[in-house]
Amino acid sequence: MSGCRLGGIPGDVEDMLAHAANDPDVADGSYPWSAAGVLDARGGIRDRKALLLRLVLSLIRTDPPVVSSWGDLTLPADAGDLRVYLDYLLTTRPPGPLPIAAARDLDLLLATEAAARGAVDALSLPSLAATHGVPGALGQRVALWRGELSRLRADAVLNAANARMLGCFVPGHRCVDNMLHSAAGPGLRAECARYMADAEAADPARRSTGEPSGRAVLTNGYHLPALYVIHSVGPMAEDNRPPNREDRYLLSSCYTSALDLADRLGMNSLGLCSISTGAFGYPKPWAAAVAFDALAQWMADHPYSRLRVVIALTSEAEYAAFEGTLAPAP
């Protein structure tokens, strides 16, 4: 990653940071140089690299203890590397308000990136009846899709959350939790933090135990194509041991709780993911069987629901496990 150290960055960034730290006119988080040249006449992005640099510098300035602990700080010179750097700062940043101007710029950046990624309409995807010959309500009302929930246009998508409920703090980690939070923006983490603060105030034991497995928590979708995110914490299968009855019950509850909530709110479409099959270690084929069993039972219990479901799978291994579960026994 090419770049230059603070103090040697083109434009005398070190001087800009010093100015920003001492100038009362920018104490609200405004930038130490004008937006002219960065944004176009309509408020769109004219110079993406300059916008990314402004955002990175603003975030660095708001957390000086972290920056000082890095010692030899090098900022990348390439726009793509700057975007990775920004993602690092946002992923590791605890919940809290951004500087006003940085929040505006980040909203613009995330909206522009969402438009560039495009979205897939959940109701446009072919059902399991069409793609795999699955009979009954499961075949008619469920679709299997190889893609990311961050691109699915639906009323809600299901996030495989962890017990802290604040998203993944590992930059670049390809878990569903991280991908959704990264695309949605820091507003999602902030709302989750408010939920956890309220939950811990009502039940102080939650400060150590976190969010229980198998429940469903609703938040807004922010910059996602989905209107809402439903968060659910799955069970952990430690040391890849075979799942026991409680594991299967909790995993099934993740899906049924999300389905119940979406149906109760009158939603038409819901995107699901493969819960617990990443860092939580639940074996993928067994997790797929639990998911389909839960869906089939829920569909049978709710014959008049208008809810349509898309199972979005990001990896080939996940897709193969779910597709293999649908294959008839020889």
Residue pairs with C-beta under 8 A, 6 or more apart in sequence:
1 74
1 76
1 78
1 81
2 76
2 77
2 78
2 81
3 74
3 75
3 76
3 77
3 78
3 81
4 10
4 74
4 75
4 77
5 72
5 73
5 74
5 75
6 13
6 14
6 17
6 73
6 74
6 75
7 13
7 14
9 75
11 33
13 53
13 57
13 75
16 32
16 33
16 57
17 32
17 57
17 60
17 61
19 26
19 32
20 26
20 31
20 32
20 57
20 61
21 61
23 32
26 32
28 99
28 100
28 101
29 58
29 62
29 98
29 99
29 100
29 101
29 102
29 103
30 99
30 100
30 101
31 54
31 57
31 58
31 101
32 57
33 54
37 46
37 47
37 50
38 45
38 46
38 47
38 50
38 51
38 54
39 45
39 46
39 51
39 108
40 46
43 108
44 108
44 112
45 51
45 108
45 109
45 112
48 79
49 79
49 82
51 105
51 108
51 109
52 79
52 82
52 83
52 86
52 109
53 75
53 82
54 102
54 105
55 86
55 102
55 105
55 106
55 109
56 75
56 82
56 85
56 86
56 89
58 98
58 99
58 101
58 102
58 105
59 86
59 89
59 90
59 93
59 98
59 102
60 67
60 73
60 89
62 98
62 99
62 102
63 93
67 73
75 82
75 85
76 82
76 84
76 85
84 172
87 171
87 172
87 182
88 171
88 172
90 182
90 186
91 167
91 168
91 169
91 170
91 171
91 172
91 178
91 181
91 182
92 169
92 171
93 186
94 166
95 166
95 186
95 189
95 190
95 192
95 193
96 190
97 103
97 190
98 106
98 186
106 185
106 186
107 185
107 223
110 183
110 184
110 185
110 222
110 223
111 223
113 183
114 183
114 223
114 224
114 225
117 150
117 151
117 183
118 151
119 151
119 152
119 153
119 225
120 145
120 147
120 151
120 152
120 153
121 153
122 143
122 152
122 153
122 154
122 269
122 270
122 271
122 308
122 310
123 268
123 269
123 308
125 143
125 145
125 310
126 143
127 134
127 139
127 140
127 141
127 142
127 143
128 134
128 138
128 139
128 140
128 142
128 143
128 144
128 326
129 135
129 139
129 140
131 143
131 144
132 139
132 144
132 323
132 326
133 139
134 142
134 326
136 296
136 299
137 296
137 299
137 300
137 303
138 292
138 295
138 296
138 299
141 299
141 307
141 308
141 309
142 295
142 299
142 308
142 309
142 310
142 311
143 308
143 309
143 310
143 311
144 310
144 311
144 313
144 319
144 322
144 323
144 326
145 152
145 310
145 311
145 312
145 313
146 313
146 314
146 316
146 319
147 312
147 313
147 314
148 179
148 312
148 314
149 157
149 158
149 159
149 176
149 179
149 180
149 224
149 226
149 271
149 273
149 312
150 179
150 180
150 182
150 183
150 184
150 224
150 225
151 225
152 225
152 226
152 271
152 310
152 312
153 225
153 226
154 225
154 226
154 227
154 269
154 270
154 271
154 310
155 226
155 227
155 228
155 262
155 265
155 267
155 268
155 269
155 270
156 218
156 221
156 226
156 227
156 228
156 229
156 230
156 258
156 262
156 267
156 269
156 270
156 271
157 180
157 221
157 224
157 226
157 228
157 229
157 230
157 270
157 271
157 272
157 273
157 312
158 229
158 230
158 231
158 232
158 254
158 255
158 258
158 270
158 271
158 272
158 273
158 275
159 176
159 177
159 180
159 229
159 230
159 231
159 232
159 273
160 175
160 176
160 177
160 232
160 234
160 273
160 274
160 275
160 276
160 278
160 280
161 167
161 177
161 192
161 211
161 217
161 231
161 232
161 233
162 168
162 177
162 210
162 233
163 209
163 210
163 211
163 213
163 233
164 196
164 210
164 211
165 192
165 193
165 195
165 196
165 210
165 211
165 217
165 231
165 233
166 189
166 192
166 193
166 196
167 177
167 178
167 180
167 181
167 188
167 189
167 192
168 175
168 177
168 178
168 181
170 178
172 178
174 314
175 278
175 279
176 273
176 274
176 278
176 314
179 314
180 188
180 224
180 229
181 188
181 189
183 223
183 224
184 221
184 222
184 223
184 224
184 229
185 222
185 223
187 220
187 222
188 219
188 220
188 221
188 222
188 229
191 219
191 220
192 217
192 219
192 231
195 217
195 219
196 206
196 210
196 211
199 206
199 211
200 206
200 207
210 233
211 217
211 231
211 233
212 233
213 232
213 233
213 234
213 235
213 250
213 253
213 254
214 232
214 233
214 234
214 235
214 249
214 250
214 251
214 253
214 254
214 257
215 232
215 233
215 253
215 257
216 230
216 231
216 232
216 254
216 257
216 258
216 260
216 261
217 230
217 231
217 232
218 228
218 229
218 230
218 231
218 261
218 265
219 228
219 229
219 231
220 227
220 228
220 229
221 227
221 228
221 229
226 271
230 258
230 261
230 262
230 270
232 254
232 255
232 257
232 258
232 275
233 254
234 250
234 251
234 254
234 275
234 276
234 280
234 282
235 243
235 246
235 247
235 250
235 251
235 276
235 280
235 282
236 276
236 280
236 281
236 282
237 243
237 247
237 276
237 280
237 281
237 282
237 283
238 281
239 281
240 281
240 283
242 283
242 286
243 251
243 282
243 283
243 286
243 290
247 282
248 286
248 290
251 275
251 276
251 282
251 287
251 290
251 291
251 294
252 290
252 293
252 294
254 275
254 276
255 272
255 275
255 290
255 291
255 294
255 295
255 298
256 294
256 297
256 298
258 270
258 272
259 270
259 294
259 295
259 298
259 302
259 307
259 309
260 298
262 270
262 307
263 302
263 305
263 307
267 307
268 306
268 307
268 308
269 307
269 308
269 309
269 310
270 307
270 308
270 309
270 310
271 309
271 310
271 311
271 312
272 291
272 309
272 310
272 311
272 312
273 311
273 312
273 313
273 314
274 284
274 287
274 288
274 291
274 311
274 313
274 318
274 321
274 322
275 282
275 287
275 291
276 282
276 287
277 283
277 284
277 287
277 318
277 321
284 317
284 318
284 321
285 321
285 324
285 325
287 321
288 318
288 321
288 322
288 324
288 325
289 325
291 311
291 322
292 322
292 325
292 326
295 309
299 305
311 322
313 319
313 322
